[in-house]
Amino acid sequence: MAPDSYTLAGTDVSIPTLGVGTWAWGDSSTWGMGSYDSSLTEETIRQAWDASIDAGVSLFDTAEVYGSGESERIIGRLMAADPERAAKVVLATKFMPSPWKLNVRGALLTALRSSVERLGVPKVGLYQIHGPISLRSHAALAEALAGAHQAGLVDAVGVSNYSVKETRSMAGELTKRGLRLATNQIEFSLLRRVPETSGLLATCAELGVVPLAYSPIGQGRLTGKYSAASPPPGKRGFSAHPMEVVDKVVAELRAIGDKHGGRLPSQVALNWIIAKGAVPIPGAKNRQQAEENAGALGWSIDGDDLERLDRVALSGIRSLQNRVWQHG
Ligand SMILES: NC(=O)c1ccc[n+]([C@@H]2O[C@H](COP(=O)([O-])OP(=O)(O)OC[C@H]3O[C@@H](n4cnc5c(N)ncnc54)[C@H](OP(=O)(O)O)[C@@H]3O)[C@@H](O)[C@H]2O)c1
C-alpha cells in the first residue's frame, strides 16, 4: 500500500504521491503551444494549475530548458497571481549539465539563480540534474548541488535519468557532503517497466530516494484517446511503441477501470505507478486533464489487477542511441 505522501530525504518537504509535469507549458516543438495545439493557452494552463492544487496535487515539475525558460516564467506568473494557492506548491526544476558547462559549480548556480528569478521564488523545493551525461564527475556535480544548498536556493536535491549504478554513486557523493539524494526522475510507465525489472526502483527504496515517474501516461498514449487509427500528433519520442501494441495495453486498462466503477485508462495507469512506490508527474494542458489525472488518487487497484497489468506492461528498453541523450 503506497503512503499518502513522501518526505524528501534530508528535508521536511512533503510531496503528494502524484504531481504535475509542465514541459508542455510554453513549449511549441513537442507539445504544440502556439503551433499545432491552438487549444493550449495560458488560460487553460491556469485552470490546470488551479484544479491540480485544489485536488491536493501540489508538486509541479519544470526545467530550465522547457520552452527555453517559458514553462518557469508561466509558473512564476501563476505563483504571483494567487499567493494562497502558491503557498501550497512544491516546485521542482532542473539543471541541464551541457558539455560546455565545465565550471559546473558556477554554471549550476547561475542557472539556478535564473530559474528562481523566472519562478519568482527565493528557492525551489527540489533541484535536479536533468541527465547523467556530463563531462564532469558525480563528485563535481554533487559539489555543485552542495553549493546551491549552501546558498539557500534549494531544499532537496535530485537527479534524472540515472541508472542503478549512477544513482548509488551520486547518493554516495552527496552523503560525503552532508546532503541526501532525494529523488531520481525516470521514464516509468506501463510502456516502460524496465526501471522496476532492472532493480532501479528497489535501489531507490533502499537509499530513501523517491522515484518520480515521467511520461507516466505514455505522452497521452495510455489515455485511450490515441490508437493505431488515430496516433498522437507532434514529436512525442518517449515510449513510441507501435500503436497496435499500445492498443492492447489500453484495452487491459479499460477493462480494469470498468471493474472499478468506470475509472479511466489514464487513472488506472497512474494508479499502477503509485502502487509501485513511484510518484507519477503527468503533464496536464487544461482543467479536464488535471482533474482526470487527480482522479488517480483516493483509490487503489488490487493485487490481481496489478498482476494483470504487469503481464501486459512493455519493457521499453531504449536503443543505445536514445539512451545516450534523450530528455524532456
Ligand atoms: N526528466 C526528463 O528527462 C523528462 C522527460 C520527459 C518528461 N519529463 C517530465 O515529465 C512530465 C510528464 O511527461 P510527458 O509530458 O512527457 O508525458 P505524459 O505525462 O505521459 O503525457 C502528457 C500529455 O498527455 C496528454 N494528457 C494528459 N492528461 C490527459 C488526460 N487526462 N486525458 C487525455 N490526455 C491527457 C496531454 O497531451 P495531449 O492533450 O496533447 O495529448 C499531455 O500533455 C513532463 O511534463 C516533464 O515535467 C521529464
The ligand as an SDF file (V2000), in Angstrom:
LIG
                    3D

 48 52  0  0  0  0  0  0  0  0999 V2000
   13.4900   14.2410  -16.8900 N   0  0  0  0  0  0  0  0  0  0  0  0
   13.2310   14.0430  -18.1500 C   0  0  0  0  0  0  0  0  0  0  0  0
   14.1270   13.7920  -18.9780 O   0  0  0  0  0  0  0  0  0  0  0  0
   11.7950   14.1500  -18.6050 C   0  0  0  0  0  0  0  0  0  0  0  0
   11.4100   13.6570  -19.8570 C   0  0  0  0  0  0  0  0  0  0  0  0
   10.0710   13.7610  -20.2160 C   0  0  0  0  0  0  0  0  0  0  0  0
    9.1520   14.3410  -19.3510 C   0  0  0  0  0  0  0  0  0  0  0  0
    9.5660   14.8320  -18.1410 N   0  0  0  0  0  0  0  0  0  0  0  0
    8.5980   15.4300  -17.1680 C   0  0  0  0  0  0  0  0  0  0  0  0
    7.5000   14.5710  -17.0110 O   0  0  0  0  0  0  0  0  0  0  0  0
    6.2970   15.2630  -17.3230 C   0  0  0  0  0  0  0  0  0  0  0  0
    5.2670   14.3150  -17.8940 C   0  0  0  0  0  0  0  0  0  0  0  0
    5.7550   13.6340  -19.0490 O   0  0  0  0  0  0  0  0  0  0  0  0
    5.2110   13.9200  -20.5120 P   0  0  0  0  0  0  0  0  0  0  0  0
    4.5820   15.2670  -20.5470 O   0  0  0  0  0  0  0  0  0  0  0  0
    6.3210   13.5850  -21.4450 O   0  0  0  0  0  0  0  0  0  0  0  0
    4.1040   12.7730  -20.7720 O   0  0  0  0  0  0  0  0  0  0  0  0
    2.7540   12.3260  -20.0670 P   0  0  0  0  0  0  0  0  0  0  0  0
    2.5960   12.9730  -18.7590 O   0  0  0  0  0  0  0  0  0  0  0  0
    2.7230   10.8550  -20.1310 O   0  0  0  0  0  0  0  0  0  0  0  0
    1.6690   12.8840  -21.1040 O   0  0  0  0  0  0  0  0  0  0  0  0
    1.2160   14.2080  -21.0280 C   0  0  0  0  0  0  0  0  0  0  0  0
    0.2990   14.5310  -22.1960 C   0  0  0  0  0  0  0  0  0  0  0  0
   -0.7890   13.6000  -22.2650 O   0  0  0  0  0  0  0  0  0  0  0  0
   -1.9960   14.2950  -22.6030 C   0  0  0  0  0  0  0  0  0  0  0  0
   -2.8800   14.1600  -21.4250 N   0  0  0  0  0  0  0  0  0  0  0  0
   -2.5810   14.4370  -20.1170 C   0  0  0  0  0  0  0  0  0  0  0  0
   -3.5890   14.1270  -19.2990 N   0  0  0  0  0  0  0  0  0  0  0  0
   -4.5640   13.6310  -20.0950 C   0  0  0  0  0  0  0  0  0  0  0  0
   -5.8660   13.1270  -19.8390 C   0  0  0  0  0  0  0  0  0  0  0  0
   -6.3530   13.0390  -18.5980 N   0  0  0  0  0  0  0  0  0  0  0  0
   -6.5910   12.7060  -20.8980 N   0  0  0  0  0  0  0  0  0  0  0  0
   -6.1240   12.7620  -22.1580 C   0  0  0  0  0  0  0  0  0  0  0  0
   -4.8900   13.2250  -22.4620 N   0  0  0  0  0  0  0  0  0  0  0  0
   -4.1180   13.6570  -21.4410 C   0  0  0  0  0  0  0  0  0  0  0  0
   -1.5980   15.7520  -22.8760 C   0  0  0  0  0  0  0  0  0  0  0  0
   -1.2170   15.9040  -24.2440 O   0  0  0  0  0  0  0  0  0  0  0  0
   -2.2810   15.9920  -25.4630 P   0  0  0  0  0  0  0  0  0  0  0  0
   -3.5460   16.5610  -24.9270 O   0  0  0  0  0  0  0  0  0  0  0  0
   -1.6100   16.8610  -26.4870 O   0  0  0  0  0  0  0  0  0  0  0  0
   -2.4140   14.5770  -25.9510 O   0  0  0  0  0  0  0  0  0  0  0  0
   -0.3630   15.8920  -22.0310 C   0  0  0  0  0  0  0  0  0  0  0  0
    0.4920   16.9280  -22.4490 O   0  0  0  0  0  0  0  0  0  0  0  0
    6.7470   16.3920  -18.2550 C   0  0  0  0  0  0  0  0  0  0  0  0
    5.7970   17.4490  -18.3270 O   0  0  0  0  0  0  0  0  0  0  0  0
    8.0380   16.7870  -17.6060 C   0  0  0  0  0  0  0  0  0  0  0  0
    7.7890   17.5990  -16.4660 O   0  0  0  0  0  0  0  0  0  0  0  0
   10.8650   14.7250  -17.7630 C   0  0  0  0  0  0  0  0  0  0  0  0
  1  2  1  0
  2  3  2  0
  2  4  1  0
  4  5  1  0
  4 48  2  0
  5  6  2  0
  6  7  1  0
  7  8  2  0
  8  9  1  0
  8 48  1  0
  9 10  1  0
  9 46  1  0
 10 11  1  0
 11 12  1  0
 11 44  1  0
 12 13  1  0
 13 14  1  0
 14 15  2  0
 14 16  1  0
 14 17  1  0
 17 18  1  0
 18 19  2  0
 18 20  1  0
 18 21  1  0
 21 22  1  0
 22 23  1  0
 23 24  1  0
 23 42  1  0
 24 25  1  0
 25 26  1  0
 25 36  1  0
 26 27  1  0
 26 35  1  0
 27 28  2  0
 28 29  1  0
 29 30  1  0
 29 35  2  0
 30 31  1  0
 30 32  2  0
 32 33  1  0
 33 34  2  0
 34 35  1  0
 36 37  1  0
 36 42  1  0
 37 38  1  0
 38 39  2  0
 38 40  1  0
 38 41  1  0
 42 43  1  0
 44 45  1  0
 44 46  1  0
 46 47  1  0
M  CHG  2   8   1  16  -1
M  END
$$$$
